[in-house]
Amino acid sequence: MTTIKDIADHVGVSFKTVSRVLNNHPSVSEETRTRVWAAVQELGYRPNAAARSMRTGKSHTIGFITDSIATRPHAGNVILGAQHEAWQHGRLLLVVNTEQDPTMEEEAISMMLERQVDAIIYAAWYHRPVSPPPMIKGVPCVLVDCFVEDYSISSVVPDEVRGGREATEQLLKNGHHRVGFINNEDKIPATFGRLQGYRAALTAHGIDFDKELVIEGQSDSSNGYECAQHLLSLSDPPTALFCFNDQMAMGAYEAVKERGLGIPEDIAIIGFDNLELIAATLRPSLTTMQLPHYEMGRWAVDYLMGIVDGDQERLPVHEKLECPLVARQSVT
Amino acid sequence: MTTIKDIADHVGVSFKTVSRVLNNHPSVSEETRTRVWAAVQELGYRPNAAARSMRTGKSHTIGFITDSIATRPHAGNVILGAQHEAWQHGRLLLVVNTEQDPTMEEEAISMMLERQVDAIIYAAWYHRPVSPPPMIKGVPCVLVDCFVEDYSISSVVPDEVRGGREATEQLLKNGHHRVGFINNEDKIPATFGRLQGYRAALTAHGIDFDKELVIEGQSDSSNGYECAQHLLSLSDPPTALFCFNDQMAMGAYEAVKERGLGIPEDIAIIGFDNLELIAATLRPSLTTMQLPHYEMGRWAVDYLMGIVDGDQERLPVHEKLECPLVARQSVT
């Protein structure tokens, strides 16, 4: 087994210098760094994290369990945010995608505990209540974009109500008084929260809620198209549409264009989620509200590190993060 | 420190039964499993992977280093495929997203070697040549959706030429003789390969290559729109368009619709990549070629496990996987 001393002898520098390079200490010249790493490779030296983990009881990894974030194109930024923050704390993420299979979830958590992860993040690809295996409480843990009904585990989710309010206000501020809302039909927090926000914005602007202007459908582009068709054919149609998500907005675009109307000059449209693939590529590009995926990922790691490094117990918290406006070309 | 014996005494079962539950052996009743896991949790027992790793020199993890697959919506299925295959082999993926920062790449690889990963996957979010840090060769490794120019490291990539040929043939088979090709302008393997495939298909069908029918632009929807506008205004316009990717096809849809033409009855359109968010939601839904992301992920792990478990050296291989047709509604 190659030791640090072997590397030092081989390169002709001190033990301390090699140690500094291995720990990425800045006070070593680029040239020496390069030579040390070349020797590390040549001699096959490996600093032994397993031994260190045995000694300290810490693995410097954070388990990241998710239903399907790594698979689906919607929420990858949760991983990125968590990864960035973990990196700042000298930790790696151990990511497992369970596809919500309870057996795989249990096995993943068990394997993570076995590998002595410092903490676990349990993240969903969309905001919903969950029932994680109780074993998860074996280490500090936090739920991302999901929550347990009794709030006994800390969680971080998007502020759906505020997002819905601000999306609607963006239309009201631009002089629209008849604002249609094309909502999702699923009974999930985003559906309820965004509707509540829509109503709150109307109230704040002294506009009566008109249930004729709210329509529900499956949250895809076909249903966005159908719902927009319906709202645009009302006797007193809206001049602006708030769509539950960007896919529904994509369908609404089709309906507006088919009637020979222009976006945003005849009909303003605002979406939700900021799926770049859709929002940035629609013509005109879509103004929408951004889900705080990146921020939730960062928040989760930051919160966990406060517990792990601070060695303190905390009561569960439930954080709601803002969904900021991403202004593009579909609202005036 | 809690031992397996403590758990066995607590639950009132044998040492062997507890061991079986911990190793997910099927021959234990659901009731006993539940009681054992409850005791594991209550008594705080943790099978010590660090100790096992010290003993066996194997960590049962596979490092997965990527530029940005976890962040971007394009290639998440590489992680899913690798994860599924790794799971079959009782291994977890240690995923790190480096954003192509060379320092972060080196640190990630160094941390992975330190944690004694059994193997490393180095994956790009689109097919391109790469220069991974040489340290990566410290363990069995494979490149996914990328390759080194001298092919000294094994790699798996999409068969771009075959994909381009089959996309074009799909249009030719449907009776189209004037097939436009809206290509990417970037000098990358997908650009060259798909063009080569387009030409091969024409040749195989006895159709002369007409350079007027090939146009290049940035691979986004605006440029897809502009390029389609150009091709449709030719004196002898195409009746079918093969688009470099689904975003360009999305723009081509706009151009076709603006001219009052129908898809597929007037103009057939085929894309590439099968980005579900776009291809499945366009109206009509887009026929396209699927990038073998999932299959490349699986292939990579399967290949690595052959080396790790088989304890054998292998010469580097360079695998090209098929891009299968996903038939939807935009081609007749």
Interface residues (C-beta under 8 A of the other chain):
Chain A: L22 N24 W37 V40 Q41 G44 R46 P47 N48 A49 A50 A51 S53 M54 S59 T61 A70 T71 R72 P73 H74 G76 N77 I79 L80 Q83 W87 L92 L93 L94 V95 V96 N97 M104 E106 E107 A108 S110 M111 M112 L113 E114 R115 Q116 P134 M135 K137 G138 D220 S221 S222 Y225 Q247 M250 G251 E254 K257 L275 E276 L277 I278 T281 L282 R283
Chain B: L22 N24 W37 V40 Q41 G44 R46 P47 N48 A49 A50 A51 S53 M54 S59 T61 A70 T71 R72 P73 H74 G76 N77 I79 L80 Q83 W87 L92 L93 L94 V95 V96 N97 M104 E106 E107 A108 S110 M111 M112 L113 E114 R115 Q116 P134 M135 K137 G138 D220 S221 S222 Y225 Q247 M250 G251 E254 K257 L275 E276 L277 I278 T281 L282 R283
